Amino acid sequence: MVSKTIPVKSFDLVIFGATGDLSKRKIIPALFRRFIAGQVPTTSRIIGVSRRDLSQSNFKIFVRNSISTFAPNVIFTENQINGFCKMLNFISMDLGSDKGWDVLAEFFMKSSQEIRTFYLSISPALIEPCTERLNSFELITPQTRVVVEKPLGTDLASATMLNKTLCSVFKEKQIFRIDHYLGKETVQNLMALRFANVLLEPLWNNNYVDHVQITVAETGDVNGRGEYYDEVGAMRDMVQNHLMQLLCLIAMEPPAHFDADDIRNEKLKVIRSILPVNIRDTVRGQYQGANGSFRDHVNNPESNTDSFVAIKAHVSNWRWAGVPFYLRTGKALSRKVSEIVVEFKPLPHTIFPDLGKNYQNKLVIRLQPEEGMTLHIGVKEPGPGGMRLINAPLDMTFAQLTGQIESIDAYERLIMDTCRGDQTLFMRGDELEAAWAWVDDIIAAWDESKEAPLEYASGGPGPLEATKMMSRDGRSWEKI
């Protein structure tokens, strides 16, 4: 099976923060890969904006280095890289002042109907002055889109202020709030699995599902990002956005249409249905290891910021009443993995004792590594000697299924979606605020308790208390 590439319309893309880490690692390589795939028209323009004082030729050298370092497996010709570089322009400017904005404005005709995307790969403090100047220099047209990266606020108040800032200049349909997890192949296949097949949807409820686990585990620590991570922690950095979005896609009702607002309406209903969490149903921790502790890496010996979070949540509606959703994320764990496990209830009566009392069917949805899905079922073990049953996984690894050795990076898909104006995989403002309201209550309860995060060993599964939280319910985490 060969994936089909559908070109987008010609566009102008302005990357604010073009020489920053995100641009270098993700945005530029993603654009180049889509260019050599034939999806980006050669008439498009990419304008890099940064405070760095670079010449046009030096910016193109920066772009070449970015591609060679962060897209090393991409096979391309010198003509292709030269063609890509012809689309590039660079402007040195300070977003906090008016200097340089007239130069940017000269790139555009005020009456232009070209797709115009402004990618704000900048610190949150610069979003307000940047949007104000986009407006005052008359750079916003009906065909304009703005892309905003996390952190999308640090609490409900700051998220509300961010939305207010953006909506004072842009319409909601022009705002694209990126969560790169939603651009992963498996996340979209989750919607296809649920809503394009009759097989699982009748079982997708509290009559058949015992519980759901959502895990985003990382082997790396926070060393090198300590100052940032000490301000946010795992709860704000991962739970509020990535894990919450995955929970929504698992728990949402079928939308009336495959339409951005219909899908986001259903996701919002899920978030508003999540019950407040008792602090006893949460675990937070900090890693300790031979290469330094979390407090060492954030250079704060009294830090109470979490590098690990586990939560037991409940969605209060008819479909999911009584089904626990276990969320888990952490740094410095034993394995890098992002997956969703839907574990089904045991048979009410089994005639095959070999299956064991604790055997349960489960669907494992892997986001990384090796994006795909595995359905665990009981089958007869091959050979003579009677009915000996084993647990057999039915595996769907997408790279093998489609014949693609390397899957498309989430940023490639999301950036192309901004060019199309497709907001399906992007968060809406009210969705963002509802997620923060739920998370803020948990953080406030932690602050009020004044309990320090629990210590856990680097390279392990996380705090023992997270295992105990599951054990109290007669369940266990999927091994990481």
Sequence and secondary structure as in RCSB ss.txt:
>XXXX:A:sequence
MVSKTIPVKSFDLVIFGATGDLSKRKIIPALFRRFIAGQVPTTSRIIGVSRRDLSQSNFKIFVRNSISTFAPNVI
FTENQINGFCKMLNFISMDLGSDKGWDVLAEFFMKSSQEIRTFYLSISPALIEPCTERLNSFELITPQTRVVVEK
PLGTDLASATMLNKTLCSVFKEKQIFRIDHYLGKETVQNLMALRFANVLLEPLWNNNYVDHVQITVAETGDVNGR
GEYYDEVGAMRDMVQNHLMQLLCLIAMEPPAHFDADDIRNEKLKVIRSILPVNIRDTVRGQYQGANGSFRDHVNN
PESNTDSFVAIKAHVSNWRWAGVPFYLRTGKALSRKVSEIVVEFKPLPHTIFPDLGKNYQNKLVIRLQPEEGMTL
HIGVKEPGPGGMRLINAPLDMTFAQLTGQIESIDAYERLIMDTCRGDQTLFMRGDELEAAWAWVDDIIAAWDESK
EAPLEYASGGPGPLEATKMMSRDGRSWEKI
>XXXX:A:secstr
          EEEEEETTTSHHIIIIIHHHHHHHHHTT S TT EEEEEESS   HHHHHHHHHHHHHHHSTT  
  HHHHHHHHTTEEEEE  TTSSTTHHHHHTTS TT  SEEEEEE S GGGHHHHHHHHHHTT   TTEEEEE S
   SSHHHHHHHHHHHHTTS GGGEEE  GGGGSHHHHHHHHHHHS TTTGGGSSTTTEEEEEEEEE S   TTS
HHHHHHHHHIIIIIIIIIHHHHHHHH    SSS HHHHHHHHHHHHHHB    GGGEEEEEEE TT  HHHHTT 
TT    SEEEEEEEB STTTTT EEEEEEESSBSS EEEEEEEE   SS S GGG TT   EEEEEEESS EEEE
EEEEE SSSSS  EEEEEEEEEHHHHH  SS   HHHHHHHHHHHT  TTSB HHHHHHHHHHHHHHHHHHHHHT
   EEEETTBSS HHHHHHHHTTT      
